[in-house]
Amino acid sequence: MFDVPLFLRHKFAQVWALASEKLTSLEIGCVSSVMVTELLSPSLGHHRSPNHVRPPILPGIQRLCLSVDYITDTMVSTISNVLLSLTHLDLRDAPLIEPTSAYDLTNSGLQQINQHGKLKHLSLVRSQEFLITYFRRVNDLGMLLMADKCANMESICLGGFCRVTDTGFKTILHSCSSLYKLRVSYGTHLTDLVFHDISATALSLTHVSLRWCNLLTNHAIKNLVSNTHLKILDLRDCKHLGDGALRSISTLPELKILLLDGSDISDFGLSYLRGVINSLVSLSVRGCKRLTDKCISALFEGSSKLELQQLDLSNLPNLSDNGVLTLAKCRVPISELRMRQCPLIGDASVMALASMQVDEDRWHGCRLRLLDLYNCGGITQLLFWWLKKPYFPRLRWLGVTGSVSRDIVDALARNRPFLHVAWHAEELGSNQWDNSHGLYMHDYDEVDELEQLLEEGEYIDEEMMDVDNDAELL
Protein backbone atom coordinates (compact mmCIF):
# COMPACT_ATOMS: atom_id res chain seq x y z
CA MET A 1 0.00 0.00 0.00
CA PHE A 2 1.40 3.39 -0.98
CA ASP A 3 0.31 6.88 -2.00
CA VAL A 4 0.41 7.19 -5.80
CA PRO A 5 0.48 11.04 -5.91
CA LEU A 6 3.85 10.95 -4.12
CA PHE A 7 5.44 9.62 -7.31
CA LEU A 8 6.49 11.84 -10.16
CA ARG A 9 5.02 10.57 -13.40
CA HIS A 10 8.27 9.28 -14.92
CA LYS A 11 9.32 7.73 -11.57
CA PHE A 12 6.04 5.83 -11.30
CA ALA A 13 6.78 3.65 -14.32
CA GLN A 14 10.36 3.02 -13.16
CA VAL A 15 9.20 1.79 -9.76
CA TRP A 16 6.91 -0.82 -11.31
CA ALA A 17 9.80 -2.10 -13.41
CA LEU A 18 11.04 -3.63 -10.14
CA ALA A 19 7.79 -5.52 -9.47
CA SER A 20 7.88 -9.28 -9.25
CA GLU A 21 6.94 -11.21 -12.35
CA LYS A 22 4.81 -13.39 -10.07
CA LEU A 23 2.41 -10.54 -9.28
CA THR A 24 -1.05 -11.57 -10.53
CA SER A 25 -3.42 -9.00 -9.01
CA LEU A 26 -3.09 -5.21 -8.79
CA GLU A 27 -5.55 -2.69 -7.38
CA ILE A 28 -4.85 1.06 -7.36
CA GLY A 29 -7.43 3.29 -5.72
CA CYS A 30 -6.49 6.64 -7.27
CA VAL A 31 -4.26 7.15 -10.31
CA SER A 32 -4.41 9.21 -13.49
CA SER A 33 -5.09 7.53 -16.81
CA VAL A 34 -1.90 9.13 -18.21
CA MET A 35 0.21 7.44 -15.51
CA VAL A 36 -1.40 4.08 -16.26
CA THR A 37 -0.72 4.47 -19.97
CA GLU A 38 2.91 5.47 -19.39
CA LEU A 39 3.37 2.61 -16.95
CA LEU A 40 2.39 0.06 -19.59
CA SER A 41 3.95 1.78 -22.61
CA PRO A 42 6.95 0.06 -24.22
CA SER A 43 9.27 3.07 -23.72
CA LEU A 44 10.54 4.11 -20.27
CA GLY A 45 10.36 7.82 -21.06
CA HIS A 46 12.04 10.77 -22.75
CA HIS A 47 15.39 10.26 -20.99
CA ARG A 48 15.98 6.96 -22.77
CA SER A 49 16.93 6.57 -26.40
CA PRO A 50 14.06 6.18 -28.86
CA ASN A 51 15.24 2.67 -29.74
CA HIS A 52 15.29 1.46 -26.15
CA VAL A 53 12.59 -1.11 -25.49
CA ARG A 54 12.09 -2.41 -21.97
CA PRO A 55 10.90 -5.89 -21.02
CA PRO A 56 7.17 -6.28 -20.36
CA ILE A 57 5.93 -4.69 -17.15
CA LEU A 58 3.70 -6.86 -14.92
CA PRO A 59 3.73 -9.82 -17.32
CA GLY A 60 1.76 -12.07 -14.97
CA ILE A 61 -1.10 -9.69 -14.11
CA GLN A 62 -4.46 -11.42 -14.39
CA ARG A 63 -6.61 -9.07 -12.34
CA LEU A 64 -6.38 -5.27 -12.69
CA CYS A 65 -8.64 -2.87 -10.75
CA LEU A 66 -8.10 0.87 -11.23
CA SER A 67 -9.88 4.02 -10.11
CA VAL A 68 -8.81 6.77 -12.50
CA ASP A 69 -9.70 10.34 -13.41
CA TYR A 70 -10.87 9.39 -16.91
CA ILE A 71 -11.33 6.10 -18.72
CA THR A 72 -9.87 6.79 -22.16
CA ASP A 73 -9.44 4.95 -25.44
CA THR A 74 -5.67 5.18 -25.12
CA MET A 75 -5.58 3.64 -21.66
CA VAL A 76 -8.02 0.84 -22.52
CA SER A 77 -6.13 0.02 -25.72
CA THR A 78 -2.77 -0.07 -23.91
CA ILE A 79 -4.08 -2.32 -21.15
CA SER A 80 -5.72 -4.70 -23.61
CA ASN A 81 -2.68 -5.02 -25.83
CA VAL A 82 0.10 -5.19 -23.22
CA LEU A 83 -1.34 -7.36 -20.42
CA LEU A 84 -1.35 -10.73 -22.14
CA SER A 85 -2.74 -12.78 -19.24
CA LEU A 86 -5.53 -10.43 -18.17
CA THR A 87 -8.75 -12.18 -17.15
CA HIS A 88 -10.31 -9.54 -14.87
CA LEU A 89 -10.45 -5.83 -15.78
CA ASP A 90 -12.22 -3.39 -13.47
CA LEU A 91 -12.05 0.32 -14.41
CA ARG A 92 -13.89 3.14 -12.65
CA ASP A 93 -13.54 6.85 -13.22
CA ALA A 94 -14.91 9.95 -11.50
CA PRO A 95 -14.45 13.00 -13.76
CA LEU A 96 -14.18 16.44 -12.18
CA ILE A 97 -15.14 18.11 -15.47
CA GLU A 98 -16.88 16.85 -18.59
CA PRO A 99 -14.28 14.83 -20.57
CA THR A 100 -13.12 16.02 -23.98
CA SER A 101 -12.92 13.57 -26.88
CA ALA A 102 -9.20 13.01 -26.25
CA TYR A 103 -9.83 12.00 -22.64
CA ASP A 104 -12.89 9.82 -23.00
CA LEU A 105 -14.02 6.34 -23.94
CA THR A 106 -15.56 5.91 -27.39
CA ASN A 107 -16.74 3.07 -29.60
CA SER A 108 -13.18 2.74 -30.86
CA GLY A 109 -11.87 2.07 -27.35
CA LEU A 110 -14.47 -0.63 -26.71
CA GLN A 111 -13.36 -2.36 -29.91
CA GLN A 112 -9.88 -2.79 -28.40
CA ILE A 113 -11.05 -4.71 -25.32
CA ASN A 114 -10.04 -8.37 -24.94
CA GLN A 115 -7.46 -8.45 -27.70
CA HIS A 116 -6.03 -11.74 -26.39
CA GLY A 117 -9.40 -13.39 -25.74
CA LYS A 118 -8.73 -14.33 -22.10
CA LEU A 119 -10.96 -11.77 -20.38
CA LYS A 120 -13.70 -13.25 -18.19
CA HIS A 121 -14.76 -10.22 -16.14
CA LEU A 122 -15.18 -6.67 -17.39
CA SER A 123 -16.32 -3.64 -15.42
CA LEU A 124 -16.51 -0.15 -16.91
CA VAL A 125 -18.17 2.39 -14.61
CA ARG A 126 -18.40 6.16 -14.76
CA SER A 127 -19.03 7.35 -11.21
CA GLN A 128 -21.33 10.28 -10.43
CA GLU A 129 -19.29 11.17 -7.35
CA PHE A 130 -18.21 14.66 -8.42
CA LEU A 131 -20.20 15.38 -11.57
CA ILE A 132 -23.37 14.11 -13.25
CA THR A 133 -21.69 12.70 -16.34
CA TYR A 134 -21.86 9.69 -18.63
CA PHE A 135 -20.03 7.90 -21.44
CA ARG A 136 -21.63 10.14 -24.05
CA ARG A 137 -19.38 8.95 -26.91
CA VAL A 138 -20.44 5.29 -26.72
CA ASN A 139 -23.60 3.99 -28.39
CA ASP A 140 -25.06 0.67 -29.54
CA LEU A 141 -22.32 0.26 -32.16
CA GLY A 142 -19.72 0.25 -29.39
CA MET A 143 -21.57 -2.56 -27.59
CA LEU A 144 -21.74 -4.52 -30.86
CA LEU A 145 -17.99 -4.12 -31.43
CA MET A 146 -17.19 -5.15 -27.86
CA ALA A 147 -19.57 -8.12 -27.82
CA ASP A 148 -17.90 -9.47 -30.94
CA LYS A 149 -14.74 -10.15 -28.91
CA CYS A 150 -16.34 -10.99 -25.58
CA ALA A 151 -18.29 -14.13 -26.35
CA ASN A 152 -16.62 -16.01 -23.47
CA MET A 153 -17.22 -13.30 -20.89
CA GLU A 154 -18.71 -14.49 -17.59
CA SER A 155 -19.25 -11.18 -15.80
CA ILE A 156 -20.03 -7.72 -17.20
CA CYS A 157 -20.60 -4.49 -15.30
CA LEU A 158 -21.55 -1.32 -17.19
CA GLY A 159 -22.26 2.00 -15.50
CA GLY A 160 -23.10 5.34 -17.08
CA PHE A 161 -23.68 4.35 -20.71
CA CYS A 162 -26.51 6.81 -21.33
CA ARG A 163 -26.62 6.45 -25.15
CA VAL A 164 -26.80 2.66 -25.21
CA THR A 165 -30.34 1.45 -25.89
CA ASP A 166 -32.07 -1.91 -25.63
CA THR A 167 -30.36 -2.94 -28.87
CA GLY A 168 -26.90 -2.60 -27.36
CA PHE A 169 -27.72 -4.34 -24.10
CA LYS A 170 -29.49 -7.18 -25.91
CA THR A 171 -26.38 -7.67 -28.02
CA ILE A 172 -24.44 -8.41 -24.83
CA LEU A 173 -27.06 -10.87 -23.54
CA HIS A 174 -27.33 -12.75 -26.81
CA SER A 175 -23.59 -12.83 -27.57
CA CYS A 176 -22.14 -13.84 -24.20
CA SER A 177 -23.60 -17.29 -23.61
CA SER A 178 -21.38 -17.92 -20.55
CA LEU A 179 -22.54 -14.79 -18.75
CA TYR A 180 -23.68 -15.40 -15.17
CA LYS A 181 -23.23 -11.93 -13.66
CA LEU A 182 -24.76 -8.78 -15.19
CA ARG A 183 -24.66 -5.32 -13.64
CA VAL A 184 -26.02 -2.19 -15.28
CA SER A 185 -26.29 1.17 -13.52
CA TYR A 186 -27.66 4.42 -14.89
CA GLY A 187 -29.08 2.58 -17.88
CA THR A 188 -31.23 5.55 -18.86
CA HIS A 189 -32.45 3.89 -22.08
CA LEU A 190 -32.76 0.32 -20.77
CA THR A 191 -36.39 -0.88 -20.91
CA ASP A 192 -38.38 -4.07 -20.45
CA LEU A 193 -37.63 -5.05 -24.06
CA VAL A 194 -34.08 -6.07 -23.11
CA PHE A 195 -35.46 -9.10 -21.28
CA HIS A 196 -38.40 -9.80 -23.58
CA ASP A 197 -36.89 -12.96 -25.08
CA ILE A 198 -34.23 -13.75 -22.49
CA SER A 199 -35.74 -17.21 -21.98
CA ALA A 200 -34.68 -18.00 -25.56
CA THR A 201 -31.01 -17.50 -24.70
CA ALA A 202 -28.65 -20.03 -23.14
CA LEU A 203 -27.99 -17.74 -20.20
CA SER A 204 -28.03 -18.96 -16.64
CA LEU A 205 -27.70 -15.73 -14.69
CA THR A 206 -27.06 -15.94 -10.95
CA HIS A 207 -26.14 -12.29 -10.16
CA VAL A 208 -28.12 -9.39 -11.64
CA SER A 209 -27.97 -5.70 -10.72
CA LEU A 210 -30.09 -3.11 -12.53
CA ARG A 211 -29.60 0.01 -10.46
CA TRP A 212 -31.00 3.42 -11.44
CA CYS A 213 -32.73 1.90 -14.47
CA ASN A 214 -35.92 3.90 -14.14
CA LEU A 215 -37.68 2.68 -17.28
CA LEU A 216 -37.98 -0.88 -16.00
CA THR A 217 -41.38 -2.17 -14.89
CA ASN A 218 -42.74 -5.34 -13.32
CA HIS A 219 -42.90 -6.96 -16.75
CA ALA A 220 -39.10 -6.94 -17.05
CA ILE A 221 -38.74 -8.84 -13.77
CA LYS A 222 -41.35 -11.35 -14.86
CA ASN A 223 -39.15 -12.26 -17.84
CA LEU A 224 -35.87 -11.99 -15.95
CA VAL A 225 -36.84 -14.66 -13.39
CA SER A 226 -36.83 -17.27 -16.14
CA ASN A 227 -33.26 -17.52 -14.84
CA THR A 228 -34.43 -19.59 -11.89
CA HIS A 229 -30.94 -19.91 -10.38
CA LEU A 230 -30.70 -16.22 -9.49
CA LYS A 231 -28.94 -15.76 -6.14
CA ILE A 232 -28.39 -11.98 -6.08
CA LEU A 233 -30.93 -9.48 -7.38
CA ASP A 234 -30.19 -5.77 -6.99
CA LEU A 235 -33.07 -3.56 -8.15
CA ARG A 236 -32.24 -0.45 -6.13
CA ASP A 237 -33.64 2.85 -7.33
CA CYS A 238 -35.87 1.32 -9.99
CA LYS A 239 -38.81 3.41 -8.85
CA HIS A 240 -41.47 1.88 -11.11
CA LEU A 241 -41.16 -1.64 -9.73
CA GLY A 242 -44.00 -2.69 -7.46
CA ASP A 243 -45.85 -5.66 -6.01
CA GLY A 244 -45.99 -7.41 -9.38
CA ALA A 245 -42.21 -7.66 -9.36
CA LEU A 246 -42.33 -9.24 -5.89
CA ARG A 247 -44.81 -11.82 -7.13
CA SER A 248 -42.31 -12.86 -9.81
CA ILE A 249 -39.34 -12.80 -7.44
CA SER A 250 -41.17 -15.17 -5.08
CA THR A 251 -40.56 -17.99 -7.57
CA LEU A 252 -36.75 -17.89 -7.16
CA PRO A 253 -35.84 -20.80 -4.85
CA GLU A 254 -32.11 -19.98 -4.55
CA LEU A 255 -32.33 -16.23 -3.96
CA LYS A 256 -29.93 -15.03 -1.24
CA ILE A 257 -29.67 -11.24 -1.62
CA LEU A 258 -32.56 -8.96 -2.60
CA LEU A 259 -32.17 -5.16 -2.74
CA LEU A 260 -35.33 -3.15 -3.47
CA ASP A 261 -34.43 0.37 -2.30
CA GLY A 262 -36.74 3.12 -3.50
CA SER A 263 -39.24 0.85 -5.25
CA ASP A 264 -43.03 1.22 -5.16
CA ILE A 265 -43.76 -1.90 -3.11
CA SER A 266 -46.40 -2.21 -0.35
CA ASP A 267 -46.86 -4.16 2.87
CA PHE A 268 -49.12 -6.61 1.07
CA GLY A 269 -46.59 -7.02 -1.73
CA LEU A 270 -43.90 -8.07 0.71
CA SER A 271 -46.10 -10.99 1.76
CA TYR A 272 -45.27 -12.54 -1.62
CA LEU A 273 -41.73 -13.03 -0.33
CA ARG A 274 -42.92 -15.61 2.18
CA GLY A 275 -41.94 -18.19 -0.41
CA VAL A 276 -38.27 -17.13 -0.40
CA ILE A 277 -37.80 -15.52 3.01
CA ASN A 278 -36.33 -18.71 4.46
CA SER A 279 -33.49 -18.66 1.93
CA LEU A 280 -32.76 -14.91 2.00
CA VAL A 281 -29.56 -13.81 3.71
CA SER A 282 -29.83 -10.08 2.92
CA LEU A 283 -32.89 -7.89 2.30
CA SER A 284 -33.02 -4.13 1.78
CA VAL A 285 -36.20 -2.06 1.43
CA ARG A 286 -34.58 1.29 2.18
CA GLY A 287 -36.65 4.25 1.09
CA CYS A 288 -39.76 2.26 0.11
CA LYS A 289 -42.12 4.98 1.33
CA ARG A 290 -45.34 2.93 1.28
CA LEU A 291 -44.12 0.42 3.86
CA THR A 292 -45.41 0.54 7.43
CA ASP A 293 -45.11 -1.59 10.58
CA LYS A 294 -47.27 -4.19 8.84
CA CYS A 295 -44.41 -5.06 6.48
CA ILE A 296 -42.60 -6.79 9.37
CA SER A 297 -45.47 -9.12 10.17
CA ALA A 298 -46.10 -9.66 6.43
CA LEU A 299 -42.53 -10.93 6.09
CA PHE A 300 -41.78 -12.82 9.27
CA GLU A 301 -44.81 -13.88 11.27
CA GLY A 302 -45.21 -17.63 11.14
CA SER A 303 -41.81 -18.18 9.51
CA SER A 304 -39.23 -20.51 11.00
CA LYS A 305 -35.61 -21.48 10.32
CA LEU A 306 -34.82 -18.05 8.94
CA GLU A 307 -31.31 -17.37 7.63
CA LEU A 308 -31.66 -13.61 7.26
CA GLN A 309 -28.53 -11.82 8.48
CA GLN A 310 -28.76 -8.34 6.94
CA LEU A 311 -31.89 -6.18 7.00
CA ASP A 312 -32.08 -2.56 5.87
CA LEU A 313 -35.23 -0.67 6.95
CA SER A 314 -33.74 2.81 6.58
CA ASN A 315 -35.67 5.87 5.47
CA LEU A 316 -39.12 4.40 6.14
CA PRO A 317 -41.24 7.30 7.46
CA ASN A 318 -44.03 5.00 8.69
CA LEU A 319 -41.91 2.42 10.52
CA SER A 320 -42.26 2.73 14.30
CA ASP A 321 -41.19 1.00 17.50
CA ASN A 322 -44.16 -1.35 17.10
CA GLY A 323 -42.65 -2.77 13.94
CA VAL A 324 -39.31 -3.41 15.65
CA LEU A 325 -41.14 -5.06 18.57
CA THR A 326 -42.73 -7.45 16.07
CA LEU A 327 -39.29 -8.11 14.59
CA ALA A 328 -37.94 -8.98 18.04
CA LYS A 329 -40.87 -11.28 18.78
CA CYS A 330 -40.27 -13.17 15.54
CA ARG A 331 -36.66 -13.84 16.66
CA VAL A 332 -35.16 -13.10 13.28
CA PRO A 333 -31.41 -13.97 13.57
CA ILE A 334 -30.19 -10.64 12.17
CA SER A 335 -26.54 -9.67 12.56
CA GLU A 336 -26.80 -6.32 10.71
CA LEU A 337 -29.80 -4.03 11.15
CA ARG A 338 -30.02 -0.59 9.56
CA MET A 339 -32.81 1.84 10.44
CA ARG A 340 -31.30 5.18 9.44
CA GLN A 341 -33.53 8.22 9.02
CA CYS A 342 -36.65 6.64 10.53
CA PRO A 343 -38.42 9.47 12.42
CA LEU A 344 -40.70 7.15 14.45
CA ILE A 345 -37.97 4.85 15.74
CA GLY A 346 -36.94 5.51 19.34
CA ASP A 347 -35.47 4.05 22.50
CA ALA A 348 -38.22 1.45 22.73
CA SER A 349 -36.83 -0.22 19.60
CA VAL A 350 -33.41 -0.57 21.22
CA MET A 351 -35.03 -2.02 24.35
CA ALA A 352 -36.90 -4.58 22.24
CA LEU A 353 -33.72 -5.59 20.37
CA ALA A 354 -31.72 -5.76 23.60
CA SER A 355 -34.28 -8.17 25.02
CA MET A 356 -34.49 -10.33 21.91
CA GLN A 357 -33.26 -13.89 22.22
CA VAL A 358 -32.61 -16.23 19.31
CA ASP A 359 -32.64 -20.03 19.54
CA GLU A 360 -33.07 -19.91 23.33
CA ASP A 361 -29.70 -18.18 23.68
CA ARG A 362 -29.46 -16.61 27.14
CA TRP A 363 -27.45 -13.62 25.94
CA HIS A 364 -29.77 -10.78 24.94
CA GLY A 365 -29.43 -9.21 21.50
CA CYS A 366 -26.47 -11.50 20.96
CA ARG A 367 -26.65 -11.77 17.16
CA LEU A 368 -26.40 -8.07 16.29
CA ARG A 369 -22.96 -6.98 15.12
CA LEU A 370 -24.10 -3.80 13.38
CA LEU A 371 -26.90 -1.43 14.41
CA ASP A 372 -27.40 1.83 12.52
CA LEU A 373 -29.80 4.29 14.16
CA TYR A 374 -28.46 7.48 12.64
CA ASN A 375 -30.99 10.34 12.76
CA CYS A 376 -33.85 8.28 14.17
CA GLY A 377 -36.37 10.71 15.63
CA GLY A 378 -37.03 9.11 19.02
CA ILE A 379 -33.51 8.16 20.09
CA THR A 380 -32.29 9.79 23.33
CA GLN A 381 -29.35 9.32 25.67
CA LEU A 382 -31.33 6.53 27.32
CA LEU A 383 -30.19 4.43 24.35
CA PHE A 384 -26.72 4.10 25.86
CA TRP A 385 -28.04 2.46 29.03
CA TRP A 386 -29.18 -0.45 26.89
CA LEU A 387 -25.80 -0.68 25.16
CA LYS A 388 -23.92 -1.54 28.33
CA LYS A 389 -23.04 -5.12 29.22
CA PRO A 390 -24.54 -7.70 29.02
CA TYR A 391 -26.65 -6.40 26.14
CA PHE A 392 -25.48 -6.67 22.52
CA PRO A 393 -22.24 -8.52 23.41
CA ARG A 394 -21.25 -9.00 19.75
CA LEU A 395 -21.98 -5.47 18.59
CA ARG A 396 -19.06 -4.02 16.63
CA TRP A 397 -20.59 -1.06 14.78
CA LEU A 398 -23.13 1.47 16.02
CA GLY A 399 -24.48 4.45 14.11
CA VAL A 400 -26.03 7.32 16.06
CA THR A 401 -26.95 10.94 15.46
CA GLY A 402 -24.22 13.53 15.71
CA SER A 403 -26.03 15.53 18.42
CA VAL A 404 -25.47 12.87 21.07
CA SER A 405 -23.24 13.78 24.03
CA ARG A 406 -19.60 13.12 23.22
CA ASP A 407 -18.91 12.32 26.88
CA ILE A 408 -21.37 9.45 26.75
CA VAL A 409 -19.88 8.18 23.51
CA ASP A 410 -16.40 8.27 25.06
CA ALA A 411 -17.63 6.39 28.14
CA LEU A 412 -19.13 3.73 25.91
CA ALA A 413 -15.87 3.46 23.96
CA ARG A 414 -13.92 2.88 27.17
CA ASN A 415 -16.40 0.31 28.35
CA ARG A 416 -16.58 -1.53 25.04
CA PRO A 417 -13.25 -1.16 23.23
CA PHE A 418 -14.33 -3.41 20.34
CA LEU A 419 -17.35 -1.22 19.50
CA HIS A 420 -16.92 1.48 16.84
CA VAL A 421 -19.42 4.33 17.22
CA ALA A 422 -20.08 6.31 14.02
CA TRP A 423 -21.83 9.65 14.51
CA HIS A 424 -20.96 11.65 11.39
CA ALA A 425 -23.66 10.12 9.14
CA GLU A 426 -21.23 7.67 7.51
CA GLU A 427 -22.63 4.44 6.14
CA LEU A 428 -21.60 1.35 8.06
CA GLY A 429 -20.58 -1.97 6.65
CA SER A 430 -19.54 -3.27 3.28
CA ASN A 431 -21.13 -3.38 -0.09
CA GLN A 432 -23.24 -6.50 -0.63
CA TRP A 433 -21.79 -7.01 -4.08
CA ASP A 434 -18.17 -6.81 -3.09
CA ASN A 435 -16.88 -7.64 0.37
CA SER A 436 -13.26 -7.47 -0.71
CA HIS A 437 -12.77 -4.07 0.91
CA GLY A 438 -14.74 -5.03 4.07
CA LEU A 439 -14.79 -2.13 6.52
CA TYR A 440 -15.66 -4.21 9.53
CA MET A 441 -15.66 -7.88 8.60
CA HIS A 442 -12.08 -8.25 9.85
CA ASP A 443 -13.28 -7.48 13.37
CA TYR A 444 -15.54 -10.50 13.41
CA ASP A 445 -12.76 -12.98 13.94
CA GLU A 446 -10.93 -10.94 16.57
CA VAL A 447 -11.60 -11.04 20.30
CA ASP A 448 -15.25 -11.89 20.92
CA GLU A 449 -16.81 -9.92 23.75
CA LEU A 450 -19.45 -12.60 24.33
CA GLU A 451 -16.74 -15.19 24.91
CA GLN A 452 -15.10 -12.83 27.39
CA LEU A 453 -18.36 -12.51 29.30
CA LEU A 454 -18.70 -16.28 29.49
CA GLU A 455 -15.16 -16.59 30.84
CA GLU A 456 -15.41 -13.72 33.31
CA GLY A 457 -18.83 -14.58 34.68
CA GLU A 458 -20.19 -11.86 36.94
CA TYR A 459 -18.70 -8.40 36.54
CA ILE A 460 -19.15 -4.86 37.87
CA ASP A 461 -19.75 -2.29 35.15
CA GLU A 462 -18.05 0.70 36.71
CA GLU A 463 -17.24 2.76 33.63
CA MET A 464 -20.89 3.06 32.63
CA MET A 465 -22.01 4.45 35.97
CA ASP A 466 -22.08 7.98 34.59
CA VAL A 467 -24.20 6.79 31.70
CA ASP A 468 -26.63 5.16 34.13
CA ASN A 469 -26.90 8.38 36.08
CA ASP A 470 -27.63 10.36 32.93
CA ALA A 471 -30.33 7.87 31.99
CA GLU A 472 -31.96 8.16 35.41
CA LEU A 473 -32.00 11.94 35.15
CA LEU A 474 -33.73 11.63 31.77
Secondary structure, 3 states (H helix, E strand, C coil): CCCHHHCCHHHHHHHHCCCCCCCCEEEEEEECHHHHHHHHCCCCCCCCCCCCCCCCCCCCCCEEEEEECCCCHHHHHHHHHHCCCCCEEEEEECCCCCCCHHHCCCHHHHHCCCCCCCCCEEEEEECCCCCCCCCCCCCHHHHHHHHCCCCCCCEEEEECCCCCCHHHHHHHHHHCCCCCEEEEECCCCCCHHHHCCHHHCCCCCCEEEEECCCCCCHHHHHHHCCCCCCCEEECCCCCCCCHHHHHHHCCCCCCCEEECCCCCCCHHHHHHHHHCCCCCCEEECCCCCCCECHHHHHHHCCCCCCCCCEEECCCCCECEHHHHHHHHHCCCCCCEEECCCCCECEHHHHHHHHHCCCCCCCCCCCCCCEEECCCCCECCHHHHHHHCCCCCCCCCEEECCCCCCHHHHHHHHHHCCCCEEECCCCCCCCCCCCCCCCCCHHHHHCCCHHHHHHHHCCCCCCCCHHHHHHHHHC
